[in-house]
């Protein structure tokens, strides 16, 4: 009888414990793994000095409950222009890419790629986030959770042969451009634009598909550009010829599925200040990129103020055409252009 009574007591205790379960016992913390896909090799500046530190900060802030796995150089398949749809469709959780790799889909972001807009990458990235919040979040990027918006430092030419020392030298040059707007700029200046993602540049140069490319200094070492060209052309003055813009974009459903406390950690480590950090970091690595080119026999050309003024005048139709295109889409192009300029000026130190 005593044995039977003991068994009944243990069974009753088990039922009570199970009933208390969710309320009386601590629940297991939910853990989330996020796969981040991007197009550059892991040793390049952005993955090494922006994306990996961001991933580490997220993991640390969440006490390891969020794990961010970074896959570089398109390791999960596809091409750079497919990255944005990989995030939208949930093939991966997060991507770093250029909106301009999918021409026409993100028209408002193009405003920051117009010629002679950018003063420096940090100010421009802050301005970009501000206009993302006011103009792009619920329009261009409504199908994605955007974690960061930034741009690189001053864009410039890297060309085989004698290079570009004046506007007339653009005539007939086959030059790689990253986006629709920048290809339009190259065309307006007399060159033949060849659109392609940045990883394709080395092979295109080595095979003679292009005579040169526009990119900032910071990515040239990772692509070994100084070994493939003879000249580099910079622009003097306080505004760059161009810049290209980036997004760190997340699948919306994945974000929405996360617990609120983990969403907050993701949000706290993203947004305006992260965007400013990313832009600033990219431009800071222009200096070592330039230094690497200085150690070669290549020529670095710096266009003076008078020559740059000629380029500014020649680039005006690019802005006018873009504004007209936006107006045709029902977007007030002139207003967006002027507000982008004002936001950059406000954030320039």
N, C-alpha and C positions, 0 to 999 in steps of 0.2 A: 504493500500500500504506500509505503514511504517513497519508493522509487517512482510509482505512478504519479504521486503528488508533485514530486520534483520535476518530472517531465512537463506536467501541466503548467507549473510555475514558469519554467524556462520558455515554453511556447508563448505564454501570455506576455512575457517580457519582450520577446522578439516582435510581437504584434505592436506593442506600444512603441518600441523603438522605431519600427518602420513607419508608424503613423506620425511620429515626431519629425522623421527624416529631414524634409525640406526646411522646416522652420527652426528646429532645435540644433541641427548639426550643420557645420560650415559646408557650403557647396564648393565643388571643385571650380577653380577659376577657368573660364573659357580661354583657350589659346587660339591664335589666328596666325596662319602662315600666308604671306603675301609674296607673289612672284612678280618681280620687276624686270621688264625686258627692255633692252636698249641696243643701239646700233654701233657704238664705238668699242674698240678693244678695251679690256679692263685697265690697262696702264695709262689710257688717255686721261686728260685732266678732269673732265666732268665725272666719269664713273669713279675715279680714284679720289677726287677732292670735293665732290658735291654729293653724289648719290650714295656712296658707301658711308661717309660720315652721317648722312641723313638716316640711312638704315640703322646704323649703330645707335644713334640718338633715340630712335623710335623703340628699339629693343631695350635699351637701358631705361628709358622713361616708363616702359610697361613692365619692368622687372621680368623681361623675357617672355611675356605673354603674347607679344607680337614679334614674329620673326619675319624679316624681310630678306628674301633670297634674290640676289641681283644676277641676272643672266645677261652677259655682254655679247657684242658682236653678232647679234641675231641668233644666239645659240638655240633658241626655242623654235626656230624656223621662220619662214616668211621673208619679206623684204622691208626695208625701212618705211616705205609708204604704206605698208599694211599695219604698222604698229598701232595707229589710232583706232582701227577697227578691231584689233586684237583686244584692246582695253574695253571698247564699247560692247563687244560681243562676249566678253568673259573668257576668251582664250587664255589670257593672262590677267593678272589683277591690276598691274600698274605699268605704264610705259613712259619713257622719256623720248620725245620726238619733236619734230617741227610741224606745226599746223600746215605750213606751206608745202609739205610733201604731198598733200592731197589738195591740189589747186581748186580754189573756189568754194571750198566747204566752210572755211572760217574767215569770211571776208573782213570782219571788223579787226581781227588781229593783224591784218596786213598793214594797217595804218602805221605801225611802228617800223615797217620795212621800207617805207618811202625814203627817197634820198635826202641826205643832209638833215635828218631829224635828230639823231642820237648825239648826246653830249658825252655821256659815259654810261657804262652798262648797269651800274647800280641805280642811278637816277632813272634810266629808261625802264628798268625792271620794276621799280616802284610805280612808275606811271602806268606801265602795262597792267600790273595787278589792280590798280585803282579803276582803270577803264574796263578790266575784266569784270570787276564787281558791278559796275554801273551799266555796262553795255553788252557784255559777252556772256555772262554767266547763264542768263535765261534765254539766250538766243543761240549763238554759235555753238556753245558748249553745253547745252541743256541736257544732252544724253550722257554726260560724263561728270565725274567728280574731279574737279581740278585742284591739285595740291600746290602747284607752283607755276608761275609764269615769269620767264626771264629772257634776256638777250645776251649775245656775246659782245665783246669789245669791238673797236672799229674794224669794219671789213675793208679789205684791200686786195690788190692784185699780186699774183705770183705767176710769172710767165716765162716760158722758154724763149731763148733768143735775146734780142735787144730790149724787149719789154716795152713798158708804157711810160713815157716821160712827158707826153702832151696828149691832148684830146684826140688829135689826128691819128695817133698810134693805135687807136681802138679799131680803125677801119680794117675789116676783113679778119680780125682775130676770132678764133673759135674759143670761147671762154665758158667754162662751166659756171652755172648759177644754181643756187639752192631752191629758189621759189619762183612763183609766177611774177611777183612784183619785181624781183631783182633781175630776172630774165628780161623783163620789159625795160628796165634801166639799161642793161647791157646793149639791147637792141637799139634803143634810142641813141646811144653813144656811138653806134656804128659797128659794133661787134656782132658776131653770130652766137647767140646764146645756146648752150647745150645743157639742158636740165638733167641733174643726176644727184642722188644722195652722196653725202661726203665720203662714205667708204669706197665709192667707185672711182674717186679722183686719181689715186696712184696708178691704177691700171690704165685709165684713160690717157693720162700724161705719157706713160711709158710706151703706149701703142700709137701715140700721135693722133688720137681721136680728138683731143683738145690741145690748144696752144698754151692754155693757162687756166687759172681758176680764181674765184674770189672766195676767200676765207679769212678769218682773223689769224693773228700770229699764234694764238695759244694751241691750236690743234695741229700746227705744221710739224712739230717733232714726231708726234704719234703716226702721222701719215708719211713721214720722211720726204716732205715736200722740198726742202732745200737741195736734196740730192737729185730732184727731178726737174728743177727749173734753174734759170740763170739770174733772174731779176725779181725784185719785190718792190712794189710801188705803194707808198704811203701818201696820205693827204694831210697837209698842215691845216691849222685852224681848230676851232673849238667844236666842230660837228663832223661826224664821220660820213663817208660816202654812203654807207648803208650799214645795217645790221640785220641779222635774221633772228626770229623769235622762236622760243621753245615752250612746251608745256610738260609738266609732270601730271599725267592724267590717270585716273583710277576708274575701274568698273563701278558703276553706281550701285548695282545690286550687292556687290561684295561689301562696299562701304556700309550700305543700309543694314546688312546682316550682322554687323559687328555690334557688340555690347556698347552702350552709351559711354562708359568710361574709357573704352579703347578708341572710340570715335574721337573723344575729346583729346586723347594723347596724340592721335594723328593730326587733328586740327591745330593743336598747340604747337606742333613742330612743322607746320606748313603755312601757306599764306604769304602775307606781305613781307615779313622779315626774312623768311626762308628764300623768297624770290629775290630779294635784295642781296642776300648772301651769295646766292648762286650766280647772279650777274656779276657781282663784284669779284668773286673768285675766278670766274672765267677771264675777266679782263686782267686780273693780277698775273695770270700766267701768260699774258702777251709778252711780257718782258723776257722771261727765259726762252720763249719761242724765237723772239728777235735775236737774242744773244747767240742762239744756236746757228742762225743764218749768218751772223757776223763772222763766225769762225770758218765759214766756207769762202770760196772765191766769188760768190754771188755778189751782184750789185744791188744796193738798197737805194731806191730813188725816192726823194721826198718832194712832192709837188708844192711849189710856193703859193703864196696867197693869191697872186694874180692868176696863176693857172687854175687854182681851185675855183676862183670866181667864174671862170669860163665853164667849168663842169657844172657848177650850180645853175647857171643860166641854161645850159643845154639840158639839164634834168627836169626843168619845170613842166614840160609836157607829160612826164611820167605821173606827176602829182595831179595835173589837170585831168588826165585820162582816168586815173583811179577814182577821183571824185565823181566824174561822170558815170563810171561803172557802178559806184555805190548808189548814186541817185536812181539809176535804172533798177536797182534791187529794192528800192524803197527805203534806203538808208541815207540819212543826211550826211553825205561825204565831207562837205566843207566843215560842218559843225564838228564831226568826229576828228578830222585832221587838226582843227584849231584847238580842240580840247586836249588832244594828245600832245601837241606842242606845249600848251600851257602846263600840263601835268609834268612833262619833262623839265621845263624851266623851273617849276616850283621845287622839284626834287633835286635839282643840280646844285651842288655845293661848290 
